[in-house]
């Protein structure tokens, strides 16, 4: 019995001291994104789309707001911002770089997107973009922030998320109305 206690104690000591406390290893902590804000401006009409989830992964659903309708057959300059409002002051975690790309999907042929910014490799990012609306109608705009997408895959540089791969950091869908 004494040998069993001694062996158990030795195993415990070995386990405690064999674990490394190496702070030099990189830690890839996932960012908390509580708020996604898209601003669309055609020169005479500014529309703001906002998703705010102030309890993070808590039980409450995000609050989605859209400030107005988009004009049909119009060109909008757009930008997106990602915030962590659990921090005080709010932390701007808008991603601009080779590790991220933002994808925009608009249903019902309501418009098309083009990227207005590129990363250090000349590949699209999506923080700045142009939206050209089509005819009047309703649909959904889905915005996806993808981490480490394959930007060389077929269609990805044109905004097609199908072959992008990577992991999704944030995805929000907004109800959209395009009106005359």
N, C-alpha and C positions, 0 to 999 in steps of 0.2 A: 504494500500500500504506500509505503514511504517512497519507493521508486516511482510509482505512478504520479504522486504529487510533485516530485522533483522533475520528472519528465514533462509534466503539464506546465510547471513554472518555466522551465527552460524553453519550451515551445512558445509560450507567451512572450518571454523576453526576446527571443529570436524574431518573432513576428513584429513586435513593436520597434525594434531597432534596425530591422532589415528594410523597412519602408523608407524610401528616399524623400527628403524634403527639398527637392530640387526646384527652386523658383525660376530657373532659367528655361524650363520647358514652356512653350507657348500654350496659352489657354485660349480656346476659341469659344468665348461666351456669346450666346445668341443675344442680339440686341432686343430690347423691349420697344415695340412700336405701338404707341397708343393712339396716334393721330396721323391721318393721311389727309392732306389738303391739296386739291388740284385747283388751279386758277386758269381760266380760259378767257381770253380777251381778243375781241375782233375790232377794237377801236371805238365801237359805240355800245357794246354790250359785254359786260364782265360777269361771268358765271363762276361761282365758287362751289366746289363739291367737297364735302368734308365728312370723314368718318372718325368718330372719337369714341374710344373705349377706355375710360379712365380707371376701370378696375382691372385692366390687363386681362389675365386669363380668368378673372372672376366670373360670377354667375350672370352679370348683366350683359346684355347684347350691346354692340356698338350703336351709337346714335349717328344716323346717316342724314345729312342735310344737303340739299341742292338749292342754291339761291334763286334759280330761275331757269327759263327755257333758253336753248340755243337757237340762233337764227338759222333758217334753212339756207343752203347754198352760200355759205360764208366761210371765211378762213379765220381761224382762231390761233393765236400764239398761246401755248400752254406751258405750265410748269407744275411740278409736283414737289411736295415737301413731306418728309417723314419725321415725326417728333416722338420723343418719350416724355410725356407730360407728368409721369410719376416723379421725375426729378424736379427740383426747384433751384434755379430756373429751369424751364423746359430744355431738354437736350435735343439739338438738331442732329438727327442721324441720317439725313438725306445722303444716300450713297452715290458717289461719283467715282467710278474707277473701273479697272479691268475685271474686278471680282463680281460686279453686279450689272444687271440690265433690267429695265422696267418695260413691261409689255402692256399694251393697250388693246383691248378687244371690245368692239362695238357691234351690237347685234342689229339685225334688220336693215343692213346697208345704210345706216344713218350717217356714215362718214368714214374717212380714212385718216390714218396717222402717218407722219414721217418724223424721224428723229432729227433734232437740231443740235445735238451735242455728241461728242465722241470721246473715248478714253485714250490713254497714251498709245494704244496700238491702232487707233483709227477705227475702232469698233463702236457701235452705238451704245449709249447709256440710257437716255430717255427722261432725264430730269427736265430737259427743255425739248419741246416738240411742237409740231404744227398739226392741227386738226382741221380738215376741210369737211364741212357738213354736207349732207346730201339733201334730199327732199324731206318734207315734214313727216313726222312719225314719232313713235315711242319705242324705247328699247332699254338696253342695259349696257353700261360701260363698266368693264371689269379691268382693274389695274392690278398687276402682279409684279412685285419686286422679287426677282430671282437671284439667288446667290450662286456664284460660280457656274453660270450657264456655259454651254459650248457655243461661243459666239461664231465659230466657223461652220457650224452645222447648217444644213440646208434651210433657208428661209429665215433663220434667226436674225440676221442683220437687217432684214426687212420688217421685223416685228412679229414674226410667226413663232409662237411659243411651243409649237408641236414637237420640235426636235431639240429644244433648248437644254433639257436635262437640268442638272443642278437641284437646288432645294429652294422652296418658297419661303421668303422672310416675311412677306405680307401680301395679302390679296383682299381686295375690297370691290364690291359691286354697287354701282350707283344707278338709280332709275333716271333715264334721260328722256327729255322731250325736245324735239326739233320742231320749231313752228315757223309759219310764214310771217 
